Every structure is written in C-alpha cells, then in structure tokens.
Amino acid sequence: MLLREIQPGDLLRVTGTVIQPDDPDAPARLTVDALEVLEAAPLPVTGNCG
C-alpha cells in the first residue's frame, strides 16, 4: 500500500522507534519500521437520496 492511499479515519498500526535527543530544544526523531492498515475508514456517502 502506498502512503497516498491512506485516508483520514483509517485505523493504523505503526511500529518503530522514537528517540528523544539530549538537547530539550531539539525535536524527537521517529523511525517507522512498519505501517499497517488495520481497518479502512468508511467511505463518505455522496449524492441525494430521494
């Protein structure tokens, strides 16, 4: 699955490592090892009924 196929509301499992630097002003670093879609978000309903 490509990252651009993931939609808002999808239930994801992300595994990896977060590294907090010694310098509190520096941003944390996230390394993602795997990303899995557990459940896709429901498709929005479009159009008029009736």
mmCIF file of the N, C-alpha and C atoms, coordinates in Angstrom:
data_MODEL
# 
_entry.id   MODEL 
# 
loop_
_atom_site.group_PDB 
_atom_site.id 
_atom_site.type_symbol 
_atom_site.label_atom_id 
_atom_site.label_alt_id 
_atom_site.label_comp_id 
_atom_site.label_asym_id 
_atom_site.label_entity_id 
_atom_site.label_seq_id 
_atom_site.pdbx_PDB_ins_code 
_atom_site.Cartn_x 
_atom_site.Cartn_y 
_atom_site.Cartn_z 
_atom_site.occupancy 
_atom_site.B_iso_or_equiv 
_atom_site.pdbx_formal_charge 
_atom_site.auth_seq_id 
_atom_site.auth_comp_id 
_atom_site.auth_asym_id 
_atom_site.auth_atom_id 
_atom_site.pdbx_PDB_model_num 
ATOM 1   N N  . MET A 1 1  ? 0.853   -1.187 0.000  1.00 0.00 ? 1  MET A N  1 
ATOM 2   C CA . MET A 1 1  ? 0.000   0.000  0.000  1.00 0.00 ? 1  MET A CA 1 
ATOM 3   C C  . MET A 1 1  ? 0.893   1.242  0.000  1.00 0.00 ? 1  MET A C  1 
ATOM 4   N N  . LEU A 1 2  ? 0.511   2.192  -0.790 1.00 0.00 ? 2  LEU A N  1 
ATOM 5   C CA . LEU A 1 2  ? 1.242   3.448  -0.841 1.00 0.00 ? 2  LEU A CA 1 
ATOM 6   C C  . LEU A 1 2  ? 0.702   4.403  0.204  1.00 0.00 ? 2  LEU A C  1 
ATOM 7   N N  . LEU A 1 3  ? 1.573   5.257  0.723  1.00 0.00 ? 3  LEU A N  1 
ATOM 8   C CA . LEU A 1 3  ? 1.143   6.221  1.742  1.00 0.00 ? 3  LEU A CA 1 
ATOM 9   C C  . LEU A 1 3  ? 0.034   7.127  1.243  1.00 0.00 ? 3  LEU A C  1 
ATOM 10  N N  . ARG A 1 4  ? 0.013   7.436  -0.026 1.00 0.00 ? 4  ARG A N  1 
ATOM 11  C CA . ARG A 1 4  ? -1.022  8.345  -0.533 1.00 0.00 ? 4  ARG A CA 1 
ATOM 12  C C  . ARG A 1 4  ? -2.395  7.678  -0.586 1.00 0.00 ? 4  ARG A C  1 
ATOM 13  N N  . GLU A 1 5  ? -2.467  6.359  -0.381 1.00 0.00 ? 5  GLU A N  1 
ATOM 14  C CA . GLU A 1 5  ? -3.743  5.655  -0.367 1.00 0.00 ? 5  GLU A CA 1 
ATOM 15  C C  . GLU A 1 5  ? -4.399  5.674  1.011  1.00 0.00 ? 5  GLU A C  1 
ATOM 16  N N  . ILE A 1 6  ? -3.676  6.072  2.043  1.00 0.00 ? 6  ILE A N  1 
ATOM 17  C CA . ILE A 1 6  ? -4.223  6.134  3.393  1.00 0.00 ? 6  ILE A CA 1 
ATOM 18  C C  . ILE A 1 6  ? -5.133  7.356  3.494  1.00 0.00 ? 6  ILE A C  1 
ATOM 19  N N  . GLN A 1 7  ? -6.299  7.160  4.095  1.00 0.00 ? 7  GLN A N  1 
ATOM 20  C CA . GLN A 1 7  ? -7.292  8.226  4.209  1.00 0.00 ? 7  GLN A CA 1 
ATOM 21  C C  . GLN A 1 7  ? -7.469  8.624  5.670  1.00 0.00 ? 7  GLN A C  1 
ATOM 22  N N  . PRO A 1 8  ? -7.872  9.864  5.930  1.00 0.00 ? 8  PRO A N  1 
ATOM 23  C CA . PRO A 1 8  ? -8.196  10.257 7.306  1.00 0.00 ? 8  PRO A CA 1 
ATOM 24  C C  . PRO A 1 8  ? -9.260  9.325  7.872  1.00 0.00 ? 8  PRO A C  1 
ATOM 25  N N  . GLY A 1 9  ? -9.065  8.894  9.090  1.00 0.00 ? 9  GLY A N  1 
ATOM 26  C CA . GLY A 1 9  ? -10.012 7.993  9.732  1.00 0.00 ? 9  GLY A CA 1 
ATOM 27  C C  . GLY A 1 9  ? -9.617  6.531  9.655  1.00 0.00 ? 9  GLY A C  1 
ATOM 28  N N  . ASP A 1 10 ? -8.635  6.180  8.806  1.00 0.00 ? 10 ASP A N  1 
ATOM 29  C CA . ASP A 1 10 ? -8.150  4.802  8.762  1.00 0.00 ? 10 ASP A CA 1 
ATOM 30  C C  . ASP A 1 10 ? -7.524  4.440  10.098 1.00 0.00 ? 10 ASP A C  1 
ATOM 31  N N  . LEU A 1 11 ? -7.747  3.214  10.542 1.00 0.00 ? 11 LEU A N  1 
ATOM 32  C CA . LEU A 1 11 ? -7.135  2.715  11.770 1.00 0.00 ? 11 LEU A CA 1 
ATOM 33  C C  . LEU A 1 11 ? -5.797  2.088  11.397 1.00 0.00 ? 11 LEU A C  1 
ATOM 34  N N  . LEU A 1 12 ? -4.705  2.642  11.930 1.00 0.00 ? 12 LEU A N  1 
ATOM 35  C CA . LEU A 1 12 ? -3.363  2.211  11.555 1.00 0.00 ? 12 LEU A CA 1 
ATOM 36  C C  . LEU A 1 12 ? -2.615  1.614  12.736 1.00 0.00 ? 12 LEU A C  1 
ATOM 37  N N  . ARG A 1 13 ? -1.680  0.726  12.437 1.00 0.00 ? 13 ARG A N  1 
ATOM 38  C CA . ARG A 1 13 ? -0.701  0.260  13.423 1.00 0.00 ? 13 ARG A CA 1 
ATOM 39  C C  . ARG A 1 13 ? 0.660   0.699  12.875 1.00 0.00 ? 13 ARG A C  1 
ATOM 40  N N  . VAL A 1 14 ? 1.355   1.487  13.674 1.00 0.00 ? 14 VAL A N  1 
ATOM 41  C CA . VAL A 1 14 ? 2.679   1.968  13.297 1.00 0.00 ? 14 VAL A CA 1 
ATOM 42  C C  . VAL A 1 14 ? 3.666   1.460  14.329 1.00 0.00 ? 14 VAL A C  1 
ATOM 43  N N  . THR A 1 15 ? 4.714   0.795  13.869 1.00 0.00 ? 15 THR A N  1 
ATOM 44  C CA . THR A 1 15 ? 5.759   0.337  14.778 1.00 0.00 ? 15 THR A CA 1 
ATOM 45  C C  . THR A 1 15 ? 7.061   1.004  14.381 1.00 0.00 ? 15 THR A C  1 
ATOM 46  N N  . GLY A 1 16 ? 7.875   1.278  15.396 1.00 0.00 ? 16 GLY A N  1 
ATOM 47  C CA . GLY A 1 16 ? 9.145   1.929  15.130 1.00 0.00 ? 16 GLY A CA 1 
ATOM 48  C C  . GLY A 1 16 ? 9.785   2.384  16.422 1.00 0.00 ? 16 GLY A C  1 
ATOM 49  N N  . THR A 1 17 ? 10.631  3.403  16.308 1.00 0.00 ? 17 THR A N  1 
ATOM 50  C CA . THR A 1 17 ? 11.409  3.890  17.437 1.00 0.00 ? 17 THR A CA 1 
ATOM 51  C C  . THR A 1 17 ? 11.325  5.409  17.509 1.00 0.00 ? 17 THR A C  1 
ATOM 52  N N  . VAL A 1 18 ? 11.120  5.917  18.724 1.00 0.00 ? 18 VAL A N  1 
ATOM 53  C CA . VAL A 1 18 ? 11.172  7.358  18.967 1.00 0.00 ? 18 VAL A CA 1 
ATOM 54  C C  . VAL A 1 18 ? 12.426  7.625  19.791 1.00 0.00 ? 18 VAL A C  1 
ATOM 55  N N  . ILE A 1 19 ? 13.247  8.550  19.320 1.00 0.00 ? 19 ILE A N  1 
ATOM 56  C CA . ILE A 1 19 ? 14.482  8.898  20.025 1.00 0.00 ? 19 ILE A CA 1 
ATOM 57  C C  . ILE A 1 19 ? 14.376  10.341 20.490 1.00 0.00 ? 19 ILE A C  1 
ATOM 58  N N  . GLN A 1 20 ? 14.428  10.535 21.797 1.00 0.00 ? 20 GLN A N  1 
ATOM 59  C CA . GLN A 1 20 ? 14.411  11.872 22.385 1.00 0.00 ? 20 GLN A CA 1 
ATOM 60  C C  . GLN A 1 20 ? 15.853  12.343 22.539 1.00 0.00 ? 20 GLN A C  1 
ATOM 61  N N  . PRO A 1 21 ? 16.242  13.430 21.890 1.00 0.00 ? 21 PRO A N  1 
ATOM 62  C CA . PRO A 1 21 ? 17.621  13.903 21.988 1.00 0.00 ? 21 PRO A CA 1 
ATOM 63  C C  . PRO A 1 21 ? 17.937  14.459 23.384 1.00 0.00 ? 21 PRO A C  1 
ATOM 64  N N  . ASP A 1 22 ? 19.211  14.557 23.696 1.00 0.00 ? 22 ASP A N  1 
ATOM 65  C CA . ASP A 1 22 ? 19.639  15.127 24.976 1.00 0.00 ? 22 ASP A CA 1 
ATOM 66  C C  . ASP A 1 22 ? 19.304  16.614 25.068 1.00 0.00 ? 22 ASP A C  1 
ATOM 67  N N  . ASP A 1 23 ? 19.315  17.302 23.940 1.00 0.00 ? 23 ASP A N  1 
ATOM 68  C CA . ASP A 1 23 ? 19.001  18.729 23.896 1.00 0.00 ? 23 ASP A CA 1 
ATOM 69  C C  . ASP A 1 23 ? 17.483  18.902 23.909 1.00 0.00 ? 23 ASP A C  1 
ATOM 70  N N  . PRO A 1 24 ? 16.904  19.516 24.952 1.00 0.00 ? 24 PRO A N  1 
ATOM 71  C CA . PRO A 1 24 ? 15.446  19.649 25.028 1.00 0.00 ? 24 PRO A CA 1 
ATOM 72  C C  . PRO A 1 24 ? 14.853  20.539 23.934 1.00 0.00 ? 24 PRO A C  1 
ATOM 73  N N  . ASP A 1 25 ? 15.670  21.352 23.279 1.00 0.00 ? 25 ASP A N  1 
ATOM 74  C CA . ASP A 1 25 ? 15.170  22.199 22.198 1.00 0.00 ? 25 ASP A CA 1 
ATOM 75  C C  . ASP A 1 25 ? 15.160  21.490 20.851 1.00 0.00 ? 25 ASP A C  1 
ATOM 76  N N  . ALA A 1 26 ? 15.806  20.346 20.769 1.00 0.00 ? 26 ALA A N  1 
ATOM 77  C CA . ALA A 1 26 ? 15.861  19.587 19.518 1.00 0.00 ? 26 ALA A CA 1 
ATOM 78  C C  . ALA A 1 26 ? 14.613  18.706 19.405 1.00 0.00 ? 26 ALA A C  1 
ATOM 79  N N  . PRO A 1 27 ? 14.135  18.513 18.191 1.00 0.00 ? 27 PRO A N  1 
ATOM 80  C CA . PRO A 1 27 ? 12.940  17.674 18.022 1.00 0.00 ? 27 PRO A CA 1 
ATOM 81  C C  . PRO A 1 27 ? 13.267  16.189 18.223 1.00 0.00 ? 27 PRO A C  1 
ATOM 82  N N  . ALA A 1 28 ? 12.260  15.438 18.648 1.00 0.00 ? 28 ALA A N  1 
ATOM 83  C CA . ALA A 1 28 ? 12.411  13.990 18.740 1.00 0.00 ? 28 ALA A CA 1 
ATOM 84  C C  . ALA A 1 28 ? 12.507  13.431 17.320 1.00 0.00 ? 28 ALA A C  1 
ATOM 85  N N  . ARG A 1 29 ? 13.095  12.260 17.205 1.00 0.00 ? 29 ARG A N  1 
ATOM 86  C CA . ARG A 1 29 ? 13.250  11.622 15.893 1.00 0.00 ? 29 ARG A CA 1 
ATOM 87  C C  . ARG A 1 29 ? 12.439  10.334 15.885 1.00 0.00 ? 29 ARG A C  1 
ATOM 88  N N  . LEU A 1 30 ? 11.617  10.148 14.874 1.00 0.00 ? 30 LEU A N  1 
ATOM 89  C CA . LEU A 1 30 ? 10.775  8.965  14.747 1.00 0.00 ? 30 LEU A CA 1 
ATOM 90  C C  . LEU A 1 30 ? 11.225  8.163  13.535 1.00 0.00 ? 30 LEU A C  1 
ATOM 91  N N  . THR A 1 31 ? 11.505  6.893  13.762 1.00 0.00 ? 31 THR A N  1 
ATOM 92  C CA . THR A 1 31 ? 11.836  5.978  12.679 1.00 0.00 ? 31 THR A CA 1 
ATOM 93  C C  . THR A 1 31 ? 10.717  4.951  12.591 1.00 0.00 ? 31 THR A C  1 
ATOM 94  N N  . VAL A 1 32 ? 10.034  4.906  11.470 1.00 0.00 ? 32 VAL A N  1 
ATOM 95  C CA . VAL A 1 32 ? 8.931   3.965  11.273 1.00 0.00 ? 32 VAL A CA 1 
ATOM 96  C C  . VAL A 1 32 ? 9.482   2.714  10.599 1.00 0.00 ? 32 VAL A C  1 
ATOM 97  N N  . ASP A 1 33 ? 9.238   1.566  11.240 1.00 0.00 ? 33 ASP A N  1 
ATOM 98  C CA . ASP A 1 33 ? 9.669   0.288  10.676 1.00 0.00 ? 33 ASP A CA 1 
ATOM 99  C C  . ASP A 1 33 ? 8.557   -0.356 9.846  1.00 0.00 ? 33 ASP A C  1 
ATOM 100 N N  . ALA A 1 34 ? 7.317   -0.196 10.295 1.00 0.00 ? 34 ALA A N  1 
ATOM 101 C CA . ALA A 1 34 ? 6.194   -0.807 9.587  1.00 0.00 ? 34 ALA A CA 1 
ATOM 102 C C  . ALA A 1 34 ? 4.938   0.029  9.799  1.00 0.00 ? 34 ALA A C  1 
ATOM 103 N N  . LEU A 1 35 ? 4.104   0.046  8.777  1.00 0.00 ? 35 LEU A N  1 
ATOM 104 C CA . LEU A 1 35 ? 2.819   0.728  8.850  1.00 0.00 ? 35 LEU A CA 1 
ATOM 105 C C  . LEU A 1 35 ? 1.793   -0.225 8.251  1.00 0.00 ? 35 LEU A C  1 
ATOM 106 N N  . GLU A 1 36 ? 0.747   -0.518 9.019  1.00 0.00 ? 36 GLU A N  1 
ATOM 107 C CA . GLU A 1 36 ? -0.266  -1.482 8.590  1.00 0.00 ? 36 GLU A CA 1 
ATOM 108 C C  . GLU A 1 36 ? -1.647  -0.852 8.753  1.00 0.00 ? 36 GLU A C  1 
ATOM 109 N N  . VAL A 1 37 ? -2.479  -0.979 7.738  1.00 0.00 ? 37 VAL A N  1 
ATOM 110 C CA . VAL A 1 37 ? -3.859  -0.518 7.839  1.00 0.00 ? 37 VAL A CA 1 
ATOM 111 C C  . VAL A 1 37 ? -4.657  -1.651 8.465  1.00 0.00 ? 37 VAL A C  1 
ATOM 112 N N  . LEU A 1 38 ? -5.180  -1.405 9.670  1.00 0.00 ? 38 LEU A N  1 
ATOM 113 C CA . LEU A 1 38 ? -5.981  -2.412 10.362 1.00 0.00 ? 38 LEU A CA 1 
ATOM 114 C C  . LEU A 1 38 ? -7.426  -2.388 9.888  1.00 0.00 ? 38 LEU A C  1 
ATOM 115 N N  . GLU A 1 39 ? -7.942  -1.172 9.640  1.00 0.00 ? 39 GLU A N  1 
ATOM 116 C CA . GLU A 1 39 ? -9.320  -1.029 9.166  1.00 0.00 ? 39 GLU A CA 1 
ATOM 117 C C  . GLU A 1 39 ? -9.439  0.271  8.392  1.00 0.00 ? 39 GLU A C  1 
ATOM 118 N N  . ALA A 1 40 ? -9.988  0.193  7.209  1.00 0.00 ? 40 ALA A N  1 
ATOM 119 C CA . ALA A 1 40 ? -10.175 1.388  6.396  1.00 0.00 ? 40 ALA A CA 1 
ATOM 120 C C  . ALA A 1 40 ? -11.358 2.188  6.934  1.00 0.00 ? 40 ALA A C  1 
ATOM 121 N N  . ALA A 1 41 ? -11.260 3.487  6.824  1.00 0.00 ? 41 ALA A N  1 
ATOM 122 C CA . ALA A 1 41 ? -12.364 4.366  7.227  1.00 0.00 ? 41 ALA A CA 1 
ATOM 123 C C  . ALA A 1 41 ? -13.549 4.125  6.315  1.00 0.00 ? 41 ALA A C  1 
ATOM 124 N N  . PRO A 1 42 ? -14.761 4.289  6.835  1.00 0.00 ? 42 PRO A N  1 
ATOM 125 C CA . PRO A 1 42 ? -15.937 4.142  5.972  1.00 0.00 ? 42 PRO A CA 1 
ATOM 126 C C  . PRO A 1 42 ? -15.919 5.182  4.849  1.00 0.00 ? 42 PRO A C  1 
ATOM 127 N N  . LEU A 1 43 ? -16.385 4.789  3.704  1.00 0.00 ? 43 LEU A N  1 
ATOM 128 C CA . LEU A 1 43 ? -16.443 5.723  2.581  1.00 0.00 ? 43 LEU A CA 1 
ATOM 129 C C  . LEU A 1 43 ? -17.554 6.737  2.828  1.00 0.00 ? 43 LEU A C  1 
ATOM 130 N N  . PRO A 1 44 ? -17.298 7.995  2.512  1.00 0.00 ? 44 PRO A N  1 
ATOM 131 C CA . PRO A 1 44 ? -18.349 9.011  2.712  1.00 0.00 ? 44 PRO A CA 1 
ATOM 132 C C  . PRO A 1 44 ? -19.508 8.761  1.745  1.00 0.00 ? 44 PRO A C  1 
ATOM 133 N N  . VAL A 1 45 ? -20.723 9.045  2.204  1.00 0.00 ? 45 VAL A N  1 
ATOM 134 C CA . VAL A 1 45 ? -21.909 8.907  1.362  1.00 0.00 ? 45 VAL A CA 1 
ATOM 135 C C  . VAL A 1 45 ? -22.101 10.217 0.625  1.00 0.00 ? 45 VAL A C  1 
ATOM 136 N N  . THR A 1 46 ? -22.213 10.135 -0.706 1.00 0.00 ? 46 THR A N  1 
ATOM 137 C CA . THR A 1 46 ? -22.399 11.345 -1.502 1.00 0.00 ? 46 THR A CA 1 
ATOM 138 C C  . THR A 1 46 ? -23.674 11.212 -2.321 1.00 0.00 ? 46 THR A C  1 
ATOM 139 N N  . GLY A 1 47 ? -24.181 12.312 -2.775 1.00 0.00 ? 47 GLY A N  1 
ATOM 140 C CA . GLY A 1 47 ? -25.382 12.302 -3.616 1.00 0.00 ? 47 GLY A CA 1 
ATOM 141 C C  . GLY A 1 47 ? -26.634 12.547 -2.790 1.00 0.00 ? 47 GLY A C  1 
ATOM 142 N N  . ASN A 1 48 ? -27.713 12.699 -3.474 1.00 0.00 ? 48 ASN A N  1 
ATOM 143 C CA . ASN A 1 48 ? -29.002 12.959 -2.829 1.00 0.00 ? 48 ASN A CA 1 
ATOM 144 C C  . ASN A 1 48 ? -29.810 11.683 -2.755 1.00 0.00 ? 48 ASN A C  1 
ATOM 145 N N  . CYS A 1 49 ? -30.515 11.502 -1.673 1.00 0.00 ? 49 CYS A N  1 
ATOM 146 C CA . CYS A 1 49 ? -31.389 10.357 -1.514 1.00 0.00 ? 49 CYS A CA 1 
ATOM 147 C C  . CYS A 1 49 ? -32.828 10.825 -1.782 1.00 0.00 ? 49 CYS A C  1 
ATOM 148 N N  . GLY A 1 50 ? -33.475 10.223 -2.698 1.00 0.00 ? 50 GLY A N  1 
ATOM 149 C CA . GLY A 1 50 ? -34.884 10.508 -2.913 1.00 0.00 ? 50 GLY A CA 1 
ATOM 150 C C  . GLY A 1 50 ? -35.083 11.572 -3.889 1.00 0.00 ? 50 GLY A C  1 
# 
